[in-house]
Amino acid sequence: MALQGHVQRDSKYAKLPKVELHVHAIGACRLSTLQELCRQYDVPYPHGDLDQFREVVALSQPQPSLVEFLKPFAAIRKLIRSRDDIERVSYEYCEDLARQNVVYAELRFSPFLGGDLSPDEYMDGVMSGLERGQKDFGIKMRAILAFLRDGPEHCMGTVKLAEKYRHRGVVGVDIVGDELLPLDPRHVEAFKEAKRLGFHVTVHAAESGPASN
């Protein structure tokens, strides 16, 4: 989430306009929303105890590896099951940012991690939430689509979705996941195609493993 804690409590900084350039859609969920979805779908997480629930869907301690660090994302994805769920999360994030006087933000996600949702359904849900949020809260939102380290077969599909939804605010591509997995030629080709189409390119790199990452 953008700028938590002491920044929010200090009115001088709270009033400053801000930008948020790196946030994952799945990591931007309100805890209260996740608790509600947990009850709705009867997921066996300890949703009745806030502290115990937070341990499942968030991190409170340093983790020994990037893989361990990413585990809460998998737990959260089990709770977001419908197009309406992901639209709600995206919309609420716009509201949360606006309360912190964030004027521009980029939300990144993979449309191929939507469980039973098709990539198109997932895309439409996210972008609809961002569009409503922009209208209701006066914030400018854009999207970055992520290639998966462990899913190179989806890379070109991700580029095609970026192009399809460009007019709704997709501005770039990224790559996420376990950096100990080697890059696949399909990752490289997808980055080249995205660049050819005029998209911005960013990468998750050097978060784990050797300097060559």
Salt bridges, closest charged atoms under 4 A:
GLU36 OE2 - ARG88 NH1 3.11
ASP51 OD1 - ARG54 NH1 3.23
GLU68 OE2 - LYS71 NZ 3.03
ASP84 OD1 - ARG83 NH1 3.51
GLU87 OE1 - ARG83 NH1 2.55
GLU87 OE2 - ARG132 NE 2.85
GLU92 OE2 - ARG30 NH1 3.81
GLU92 OE2 - ARG88 NE 2.88
GLU95 OE1 - ARG30 NH2 2.83
GLU95 OE2 - ARG99 NH2 3.02
ASP96 OD1 - ARG30 NH2 2.89
ASP120 OD1 - LYS164 NZ 2.97
ASP124 OD2 - ARG83 NE 2.79
ASP124 OD1 - ARG168 NH1 2.80
GLU131 OE2 - ARG168 NE 2.71
GLU153 OE2 - HIS154 NE2 3.57
GLU163 OE1 - ARG166 NH2 2.66
ASP174 OD2 - ARG108 NH1 2.78
ASP174 OD2 - HIS204 ND1 2.79
ASP184 OD1 - ARG186 NE 2.93
GLU189 OE2 - LYS192 NZ 3.86
GLU193 OE2 - ARG196 NH2 2.77
